[in-house]
Amino acid sequence: MAKRLKSGIKRHKQSLKRRIRNRHVRSTVKSSVKVFRSAITENNVETATVALTAASSELARAAKKGVLHRKTASRKIGRLAKALHKAATSK
C-alpha cells in the first residue's frame, strides 16, 4: 500500500468539514424554499412574502459562501419572486 502524505490527509479532513457545512447550508435553503412553495400552494400571499424574504436571504448567503453558484442563486430567487407575483395578481 502506498504511503499517505500529510498534505493528503489534511486535504481529506478539510473536504469532510466542508462537505458537512455545505450539506447544512443546502438543507437550510431547501427548507426555506419548501416553506415558500407551501405558502404559494395555499394561496397565502402574506406568508409567502415573508417566506420569500427568508428564502432569498438563504439563497444569497449560500451563494456568498460558495455552496451555490451566484447565477444559480439569482435564477432561483427570480423564479420564486415570479411565482409570488403570479399568485398575488391572480388573487
Secondary structure, DSSP 8 states (H G I E B T S, - for coil): -----HHHHHHHHHHHHHHHHHHHHHHHHHHHHHHHHHHHHTT-HHHHHHHHHHHHHHHHHHHHHTSS-HHHHHHHHHHHHHHHHHHHHH-
